[in-house]
């Protein structure tokens, strides 16, 4: 999970740098929509990972 968080932080910084360079409002709006899409996708990934964790734990215990 640490690598995912640090990668998300780097990507957010890259977005911020790009927004600073762009002067076109439409581009900024498009980037903001992309960031929102990325955030919801990431949150859904975390939710599904948390829900699946007990299942993975059970399966690995069975094999060990």
Backbone as CSV, one residue per row, in Angstrom:
resi,resn,N_x,N_y,N_z,CA_x,CA_y,CA_z,C_x,C_y,C_z
1,UNK,0.824,-1.208,0.000,0.000,0.000,0.000,0.864,1.266,0.000
2,UNK,2.052,1.174,0.587,2.928,2.350,0.638,3.283,2.803,-0.776
3,UNK,3.589,1.829,-1.652,3.982,2.204,-3.011,2.827,2.869,-3.746
4,UNK,1.601,2.375,-3.532,0.437,2.977,-4.196,0.271,4.416,-3.732
5,UNK,0.403,4.654,-2.424,0.225,6.009,-1.891,1.290,6.960,-2.436
6,UNK,2.560,6.531,-2.437,3.621,7.426,-2.911,3.463,7.683,-4.411
7,UNK,3.010,6.676,-5.145,2.774,6.870,-6.583,1.641,7.870,-6.789
8,UNK,0.591,7.758,-5.984,-0.534,8.700,-6.091,-0.062,10.115,-5.788
9,UNK,0.829,10.249,-4.805,1.343,11.572,-4.446,2.158,12.152,-5.599
10,UNK,3.009,11.327,-6.216,3.808,11.786,-7.363,2.908,12.196,-8.519
11,UNK,1.859,11.394,-8.774,0.944,11.717,-9.870,0.206,13.016,-9.588
12,UNK,-0.197,13.220,-8.338,-0.895,14.459,-7.979,0.023,15.659,-8.192
13,UNK,1.303,15.501,-7.858,2.260,16.591,-8.059,2.422,16.888,-9.549
14,UNK,2.460,15.833,-10.354,2.576,16.013,-11.804,1.351,16.738,-12.356
15,UNK,0.160,16.374,-11.853,-1.062,17.077,-12.274,-0.948,18.557,-11.917
16,UNK,-0.513,18.845,-10.702,-0.419,20.236,-10.250,0.556,21.020,-11.132
17,UNK,1.681,20.402,-11.489,2.651,21.074,-12.358,2.045,21.359,-13.727
18,UNK,1.297,20.387,-14.261,0.672,20.576,-15.577,-0.361,21.685,-15.530
19,UNK,-1.160,21.726,-14.470,-2.191,22.761,-14.351,-1.526,24.138,-14.307
20,UNK,-0.384,24.237,-13.631,0.328,25.502,-13.562,0.799,25.968,-14.933
21,UNK,1.157,25.021,-15.809,1.659,25.373,-17.134,0.543,25.745,-18.098
22,UNK,-0.650,25.180,-17.892,-1.730,25.383,-18.863,-2.441,26.707,-18.626
23,UNK,-2.750,27.390,-19.711,-3.498,28.640,-19.573,-4.934,28.472,-20.054
24,UNK,-5.203,27.398,-20.791,-6.543,27.183,-21.344,-7.467,26.608,-20.273
25,UNK,-8.577,27.309,-20.013,-9.511,26.863,-18.977,-10.071,25.482,-19.270
26,UNK,-10.342,25.195,-20.542,-10.944,23.908,-20.887,-10.005,22.764,-20.530
27,UNK,-8.714,22.974,-20.728,-7.751,21.928,-20.390,-7.761,21.677,-18.891
28,UNK,-7.842,22.759,-18.122,-7.832,22.605,-16.665,-9.082,21.857,-16.213
29,UNK,-10.231,22.184,-16.802,-11.464,21.479,-16.444,-11.332,19.998,-16.779
30,UNK,-10.774,19.696,-17.955,-10.617,18.300,-18.362,-9.701,17.570,-17.393
31,UNK,-8.617,18.217,-16.987,-7.689,17.583,-16.050,-8.378,17.340,-14.712
32,UNK,-9.163,18.321,-14.242,-9.865,18.136,-12.975,-10.817,16.949,-13.047
33,UNK,-11.507,16.792,-14.179,-12.403,15.647,-14.335,-11.608,14.349,-14.301
34,UNK,-10.440,14.328,-14.958,-9.597,13.134,-14.943,-9.151,12.806,-13.526
35,UNK,-8.791,13.828,-12.763,-8.341,13.603,-11.387,-9.482,13.019,-10.563
36,UNK,-10.699,13.549,-10.738,-11.853,13.019,-10.003,-12.091,11.555,-10.361
37,UNK,-11.992,11.254,-11.662,-12.194,9.876,-12.112,-11.137,8.975,-11.470
38,UNK,-9.885,9.448,-11.432,-8.800,8.670,-10.843,-9.046,8.449,-9.353
39,UNK,-9.495,9.507,-8.658,-9.741,9.390,-7.216,-10.829,8.372,-6.918
40,UNK,-11.955,8.444,-7.651,-13.039,7.503,-7.371,-12.593,6.086,-7.699
41,UNK,-11.831,5.923,-8.780,-11.313,4.600,-9.113,-10.405,4.076,-8.017
42,UNK,-9.543,4.937,-7.493,-8.626,4.549,-6.426,-9.404,4.185,-5.166
43,UNK,-10.406,4.997,-4.807,-11.190,4.713,-3.603,-11.932,3.393,-3.740
44,UNK,-12.494,3.151,-4.923,-13.191,1.880,-5.147,-12.216,0.718,-5.047
45,UNK,-10.988,0.912,-5.542,-9.972,-0.137,-5.440,-9.675,-0.446,-3.975
46,UNK,-9.508,0.602,-3.162,-9.226,0.386,-1.745,-10.382,-0.327,-1.063
47,UNK,-11.624,0.072,-1.386,-12.790,-0.575,-0.774,-12.825,-2.050,-1.125
48,UNK,-12.626,-2.370,-2.404,-12.691,-3.770,-2.814,-11.527,-4.550,-2.205
49,UNK,-10.356,-3.912,-2.083,-9.209,-4.597,-1.477,-9.502,-4.909,-0.014
50,UNK,-10.138,-3.969,0.700,-10.474,-4.207,2.104,-11.501,-5.320,2.237
51,UNK,-12.467,-5.350,1.329,-13.497,-6.392,1.402,-12.901,-7.755,1.075
52,UNK,-11.939,-7.789,0.144,-11.374,-9.062,-0.282,-10.292,-9.571,0.667
53,UNK,-9.754,-8.704,1.513,-8.641,-9.102,2.384,-8.955,-10.352,3.209
54,UNK,-10.123,-10.446,3.868,-10.410,-11.662,4.648,-10.451,-12.909,3.773
55,UNK,-10.943,-12.765,2.537,-11.023,-13.918,1.633,-9.618,-14.388,1.284
56,UNK,-8.739,-13.451,0.933,-7.358,-13.819,0.616,-6.690,-14.460,1.827
57,UNK,-6.933,-13.903,2.997,-6.327,-14.433,4.217,-6.770,-15.878,4.425
58,UNK,-8.059,-16.133,4.268,-8.601,-17.475,4.453,-7.960,-18.437,3.462
59,UNK,-7.847,-18.009,2.205,-7.300,-18.895,1.181,-5.829,-19.206,1.438
60,UNK,-5.060,-18.200,1.830,-3.633,-18.456,2.063,-3.448,-19.331,3.292
61,UNK,-4.286,-19.159,4.320,-4.181,-20.018,5.504,-4.460,-21.472,5.134
62,UNK,-5.400,-21.680,4.231,-5.761,-23.044,3.840,-4.587,-23.728,3.142
63,UNK,-3.817,-22.972,2.371,-2.713,-23.578,1.631,-1.479,-23.788,2.494
64,UNK,-1.349,-23.059,3.591,-0.092,-23.121,4.361,-0.016,-24.319,5.282
